[in-house]
Amino acid sequence: MRNYLILIGLVLLFLFVGCSNEQPVSNLNSEQTIEAKELPPTLAKKMERYMELDRSVIPDLQRSPGNNNMNVNDSIYDVYSVVILWGDILGMDPGLPPVDWSGSLSVNGEVSVEASYTIAFEDGEDSVLVDDLPNSAFWVSETHHDVDGIHFTVLYDKTVQYFTPPMLTLTTPLFSHSWNFEQLKQLAEFYPVPPVSGIAILSKQIIIQDCDHGILQGTWFKDSLVNIEAHFNGLWIDNTGDTVGIYSGIVYTDTNGVNILEGNISGLVTDQVIANLYGTWGYDDERLCPMCGEGHGYFMGVYEYVSGDVNGHFAGEFGDYSLPPLDITMPMSGHWRQRCAHMDFNTDMHD
């Protein structure tokens, strides 16, 4: 009898422990029909800001490790800016259980899908998975009565003839859907997924026009092996290969834990400052590159000429995967582009 009582006690203990560990929701009734709703205006406005890709005004926007700086200015492409959010979109239910939104965004054709930036991803829990499939992006994401998301850049190769029109397909454990590229020119939809809120998508075609652009090449100097702060300098080069300025600056972490980049661009003949640099920086996720650790990272921000009539964006990487992680002097390189009409969106309305 005593043995039976012990056995029953162990079973009850197992059940109690199993029920007390809240597991993420990863499946629902597959027969439920999910219809698109109009995107709430306040949410649409917020997602519009995510399309600006300006880290200085969007604190929860981080560069995705999968970002490989695709050339959106190549004339063979139609370019689409796509923002997708998932989780407690409407912020109505603080009692939601953890929800698994891990999934993929892919296209059945000669189309590049880039997870450009993550939105509100939490270190150690959410991440973009690095892969070698140009037409797909994959991620791991779990929400806890909050919202995660990703900004995607999608490049549609206009030179390819398709027998079947390519479709952009979102796949998650709770919701899957496909859109054609005519829809993606102007799309704003919300898909409620009871009882875990839902998924919102905002997509627009970017109108490509020629704007001043170029590259930057230089050196990133860590102050010491134990201090992650650094300074940098290098050449600001235009798209013809001519050096048009010398850039320099510093990076540090402020008292609030925010990584700050500050610098300027000076002329070639004199050291007169012609533009200022503002931005952020960081080291790549060690989970994705255990061997490089703090030896490889990224930077991005905005530049503004002191005259006030020219401004734009810059972004790039520092470090070298072939170097030891503890190197103090590291190469840095990136791209810059003037903010101008190429960032205008297609505003034609489509049924």
C-alpha positions as CSV (number, residue, x, y, z in Angstrom):
1,M,0.0,0.0,0.0
2,R,2.8,2.4,0.9
3,N,4.4,1.9,-2.6
4,Y,1.0,2.7,-4.2
5,L,0.7,5.9,-2.2
6,I,4.2,7.0,-3.2
7,L,3.4,6.3,-6.9
8,I,0.2,8.3,-6.7
9,G,2.1,11.1,-5.0
10,L,4.7,11.2,-7.7
11,V,2.1,11.3,-10.5
12,L,0.3,14.2,-8.8
13,L,3.6,16.1,-8.4
14,F,4.4,15.6,-12.0
15,L,1.0,16.9,-13.1
16,F,1.4,19.9,-10.8
17,V,4.8,20.8,-12.1
18,G,3.8,20.3,-15.7
19,C,0.8,22.6,-15.4
20,S,2.7,25.3,-13.6
21,N,5.3,25.8,-16.4
22,E,3.4,27.9,-18.9
23,Q,4.2,26.6,-22.4
24,P,4.0,28.9,-25.4
25,V,1.0,28.6,-27.6
26,S,2.1,27.2,-31.0
27,N,-1.1,25.8,-32.6
28,L,-4.7,26.6,-32.8
29,N,-7.8,25.2,-34.5
30,S,-6.5,24.9,-38.1
31,E,-10.1,25.1,-39.4
32,Q,-10.8,28.6,-38.2
33,T,-11.1,31.2,-40.9
34,I,-9.0,34.3,-40.5
35,E,-10.2,37.3,-42.5
36,A,-8.2,40.5,-43.1
37,K,-9.4,43.6,-41.2
38,E,-8.6,47.3,-41.7
39,L,-5.4,48.3,-40.1
40,P,-6.1,50.6,-37.1
41,P,-5.0,54.2,-37.9
42,T,-2.8,54.5,-34.9
43,L,-1.0,51.2,-35.7
44,A,-0.7,52.1,-39.3
45,K,1.0,55.4,-38.3
46,K,3.5,53.5,-36.0
47,M,4.3,51.1,-38.8
48,E,4.9,53.9,-41.2
49,R,7.6,55.2,-38.9
50,Y,9.2,51.8,-38.9
51,M,9.5,52.1,-42.6
52,E,11.7,55.2,-42.2
53,L,14.5,52.9,-40.8
54,D,15.7,55.8,-38.6
55,R,17.2,54.3,-35.4
56,S,17.6,57.7,-33.9
57,V,13.8,58.1,-33.5
58,I,12.8,54.4,-33.2
59,P,14.5,53.0,-30.1
60,D,13.3,49.4,-30.5
61,L,14.6,49.0,-34.0
62,Q,17.7,46.9,-34.3
63,R,19.8,45.8,-37.3
64,S,19.2,42.2,-38.2
65,P,22.3,39.9,-38.3
66,G,21.1,38.7,-41.7
67,N,21.3,42.1,-43.2
68,N,23.8,41.9,-46.2
69,N,23.3,45.4,-47.6
70,M,21.5,44.4,-50.9
71,N,21.7,47.0,-53.6
72,V,18.2,48.4,-53.7
73,N,19.3,50.9,-56.4
74,D,19.9,48.4,-59.1
75,S,17.4,49.3,-61.9
76,I,16.5,45.6,-62.6
77,Y,14.5,45.5,-59.3
78,D,11.2,46.6,-58.1
79,V,11.8,47.3,-54.4
80,Y,9.2,46.8,-51.6
81,S,9.4,47.9,-48.0
82,V,7.4,45.4,-45.8
83,V,6.8,45.7,-42.1
84,I,5.1,42.8,-40.2
85,L,4.2,42.9,-36.5
86,W,2.8,40.0,-34.4
87,G,1.6,39.5,-30.9
88,D,-0.8,41.5,-28.8
89,I,-1.2,44.0,-31.6
90,L,-4.2,45.9,-30.0
91,G,-2.7,45.8,-26.5
92,M,-6.0,44.6,-25.1
93,D,-5.1,41.5,-23.1
94,P,-2.3,41.6,-20.6
95,G,-3.2,38.0,-19.6
96,L,-2.1,36.4,-22.8
97,P,0.1,33.3,-22.5
98,P,3.5,33.1,-24.3
99,V,3.0,32.7,-28.0
100,D,5.4,31.1,-30.5
101,W,5.5,33.2,-33.7
102,S,8.6,31.6,-35.2
103,G,8.3,31.4,-38.9
104,S,9.4,32.5,-42.4
105,L,8.8,35.0,-45.2
106,S,9.5,33.6,-48.6
107,V,8.8,34.0,-52.4
108,N,8.5,31.3,-55.0
109,G,10.6,33.0,-57.6
110,E,13.8,35.1,-58.4
111,V,13.1,37.5,-55.6
112,S,15.4,38.5,-52.7
113,V,13.8,38.7,-49.2
114,E,15.9,40.4,-46.6
115,A,15.1,40.7,-42.9
116,S,16.6,44.2,-42.7
117,Y,15.8,45.2,-39.1
118,T,14.1,43.5,-36.1
119,I,11.5,45.3,-34.0
120,A,11.4,44.8,-30.2
121,F,13.3,41.5,-30.4
122,E,14.6,40.4,-27.0
123,D,18.2,39.1,-26.7
124,G,18.4,35.4,-25.8
125,E,14.8,34.8,-26.9
126,D,14.2,36.2,-30.4
127,S,16.5,36.2,-33.3
128,V,16.7,36.2,-37.1
129,L,18.3,33.0,-38.4
130,V,21.2,33.3,-40.8
131,D,20.6,31.3,-44.0
132,D,21.9,31.1,-47.6
133,L,18.4,31.2,-49.2
134,P,18.0,34.6,-51.0
135,N,14.3,34.2,-51.5
136,S,13.5,33.4,-47.8
137,A,14.0,34.8,-44.3
138,F,13.6,32.8,-41.1
139,W,13.2,33.9,-37.4
140,V,12.5,32.7,-33.9
141,S,10.1,34.9,-31.9
142,E,8.0,34.4,-28.7
143,T,5.7,37.1,-27.4
144,H,4.5,37.6,-23.8
145,H,1.4,39.9,-24.1
146,D,3.7,42.2,-26.2
147,V,4.6,42.7,-29.9
148,D,7.6,41.7,-32.0
149,G,8.2,42.3,-35.7
150,I,10.6,42.6,-38.6
151,H,11.2,45.1,-41.4
152,F,11.8,43.3,-44.7
153,T,13.3,44.6,-47.9
154,V,12.0,42.6,-50.9
155,L,13.7,42.9,-54.3
156,Y,11.6,41.7,-57.3
157,D,13.7,40.9,-60.4
158,K,11.8,42.5,-63.3
159,T,14.0,40.8,-65.9
160,V,12.7,37.3,-65.1
161,Q,9.7,35.9,-67.0
162,Y,7.4,34.0,-64.7
163,F,4.9,31.3,-65.8
164,T,3.3,31.5,-62.4
165,P,3.1,34.9,-60.7
166,P,5.4,34.9,-57.6
167,M,3.7,35.2,-54.2
168,L,5.1,36.5,-50.9
169,T,4.2,33.9,-48.3
170,L,4.2,34.4,-44.5
171,T,4.3,31.2,-42.5
172,T,3.9,30.9,-38.7
173,P,2.5,28.2,-36.4
174,L,-0.7,30.2,-35.9
175,F,-1.2,31.9,-39.3
176,S,-0.1,31.6,-42.9
177,H,-1.0,33.8,-45.8
178,S,0.2,34.8,-49.3
179,W,0.1,38.0,-51.3
180,N,0.8,38.8,-54.9
181,F,3.1,41.7,-55.8
182,E,0.3,43.9,-57.1
183,Q,-1.1,43.8,-53.6
184,L,2.2,44.6,-52.0
185,K,2.5,47.9,-53.8
186,Q,0.0,49.3,-51.3
187,L,-1.1,46.9,-48.5
188,A,-2.3,47.6,-44.9
189,E,-4.1,44.8,-43.2
190,F,-4.6,43.3,-39.8
191,Y,-5.4,39.6,-39.3
192,P,-6.9,38.8,-35.9
193,V,-5.8,35.4,-34.5
194,P,-8.0,34.6,-31.5
195,P,-7.2,34.3,-28.7
196,V,-3.7,35.7,-29.1
197,S,-4.4,39.0,-30.9
198,G,-2.9,38.8,-34.4
199,I,-0.6,39.9,-37.2
200,A,-0.4,43.2,-39.0
201,I,1.3,43.9,-42.3
202,L,2.2,47.2,-44.0
203,S,3.8,47.0,-47.5
204,K,4.6,49.7,-50.0
205,Q,6.7,49.8,-53.2
206,I,9.6,52.2,-53.0
207,I,10.1,54.5,-56.0
208,I,13.7,54.3,-57.1
209,Q,15.4,57.5,-58.3
210,D,19.0,58.5,-58.5
211,C,20.4,60.1,-55.4
212,D,23.9,60.9,-54.3
213,H,25.5,57.8,-52.7
214,G,28.8,56.1,-52.1
215,I,30.9,54.1,-49.7
216,L,33.0,54.7,-46.6
217,Q,36.2,52.9,-45.8
218,G,38.3,53.3,-42.7
219,T,39.5,51.9,-39.4
220,W,37.8,51.2,-36.1
221,F,40.1,51.5,-33.1
222,K,39.1,50.0,-29.8
223,D,40.4,52.0,-26.9
224,S,41.6,48.8,-25.2
225,L,40.9,45.1,-25.0
226,V,38.8,45.6,-21.8
227,N,37.0,48.7,-23.0
228,I,34.4,48.4,-25.7
229,E,34.4,52.1,-26.5
230,A,36.3,53.1,-29.6
231,H,37.1,55.8,-32.2
232,F,37.2,55.6,-36.0
233,N,38.2,57.5,-39.1
234,G,38.4,57.0,-42.8
235,L,37.4,58.2,-46.3
236,W,34.0,59.3,-47.5
237,I,33.8,58.2,-51.2
238,D,31.2,59.0,-53.8
239,N,29.7,56.6,-56.4
240,T,32.4,57.6,-59.0
241,G,35.2,56.5,-56.7
242,D,36.3,60.0,-55.7
243,T,37.1,60.8,-52.1
244,V,34.9,63.8,-51.1
245,G,35.6,63.9,-47.4
246,I,37.4,62.6,-44.3
247,Y,35.1,61.1,-41.6
248,S,36.0,60.5,-37.9
249,G,34.3,60.1,-34.6
250,I,33.8,58.2,-31.4
251,V,31.5,55.5,-30.1
252,Y,30.5,54.9,-26.5
253,T,27.7,53.7,-24.2
254,D,25.9,56.4,-22.2
255,T,24.6,56.1,-18.7
256,N,21.3,54.7,-19.9
257,G,23.0,51.8,-21.7
258,V,22.4,53.2,-25.2
259,N,25.3,52.8,-27.7
260,I,26.0,56.2,-29.2
261,L,28.0,57.1,-32.3
262,E,29.1,60.7,-32.9
263,G,31.4,62.2,-35.5
264,N,31.8,64.5,-38.5
265,I,33.0,64.8,-42.0
266,S,35.6,67.3,-42.9
267,G,36.9,68.6,-46.2
268,L,39.9,67.3,-48.1
269,V,42.0,70.5,-48.1
270,T,41.1,71.8,-44.7
271,D,39.8,70.2,-41.5
272,Q,36.7,72.4,-41.6
273,V,33.6,70.3,-40.6
274,I,31.1,70.0,-43.4
275,A,28.7,67.5,-41.9
276,N,27.9,65.8,-38.6
277,L,27.3,62.1,-37.9
278,Y,24.8,60.7,-35.4
279,G,24.0,57.1,-34.9
280,T,24.3,53.8,-33.0
281,W,26.6,50.8,-33.0
282,G,26.9,47.3,-31.5
283,Y,28.6,44.0,-31.6
284,D,27.0,41.1,-33.5
285,D,25.1,38.5,-31.4
286,E,27.7,36.1,-30.0
287,R,25.1,33.3,-30.4
288,L,25.4,33.7,-34.1
289,C,29.2,34.0,-34.2
290,P,30.7,32.4,-31.1
291,M,34.2,32.7,-32.5
292,C,34.1,36.4,-33.3
293,G,32.4,37.6,-30.1
294,E,33.1,41.3,-29.7
295,G,35.4,41.3,-32.7
296,H,32.8,42.1,-35.3
297,G,29.9,44.5,-35.3
298,Y,27.8,47.1,-37.1
299,F,27.1,50.8,-37.1
300,M,24.4,53.0,-38.7
301,G,23.0,56.5,-38.4
302,V,22.3,59.7,-40.2
303,Y,24.5,62.5,-41.5
304,E,23.6,66.2,-41.8
305,Y,25.5,68.9,-43.5
306,V,26.1,72.0,-41.4
307,S,24.4,74.1,-44.1
308,G,21.2,72.2,-43.3
309,D,20.3,71.5,-46.9
310,V,21.6,67.9,-47.3
311,N,21.2,64.9,-45.1
312,G,21.1,61.1,-45.4
313,H,21.8,57.7,-43.9
314,F,24.9,55.6,-43.5
315,A,25.4,52.0,-42.3
316,G,28.1,49.4,-42.3
317,E,30.3,46.9,-40.4
318,F,33.5,46.8,-38.5
319,G,35.8,43.9,-37.8
320,D,36.9,40.9,-39.9
321,Y,35.8,37.3,-39.3
322,S,39.3,36.2,-40.1
323,L,40.8,38.3,-37.3
324,P,41.2,37.2,-33.7
325,P,38.2,38.4,-31.6
326,L,40.5,40.5,-29.4
327,D,42.1,42.6,-32.1
328,I,42.1,46.3,-31.2
329,T,42.4,47.7,-34.7
330,M,39.8,46.6,-37.2
331,P,38.7,47.5,-40.7
332,M,35.4,49.3,-41.2
333,S,33.3,49.8,-44.3
334,G,29.8,50.8,-45.3
335,H,27.5,52.7,-47.6
336,W,26.0,56.2,-47.4
337,R,23.1,57.6,-49.3
338,Q,21.5,61.1,-49.4
339,R,17.9,61.2,-48.3
340,C,15.9,62.2,-51.4
341,A,13.1,61.1,-53.7
342,H,14.3,57.5,-53.9
343,M,12.6,56.9,-50.5
344,D,9.2,58.0,-51.8
345,F,6.6,55.3,-51.7
346,N,4.1,54.2,-54.4
347,T,0.8,55.9,-53.3
348,D,-1.4,54.5,-56.0
349,M,-4.3,52.6,-54.5
350,H,-5.0,49.1,-55.7
351,D,-8.1,46.9,-55.2
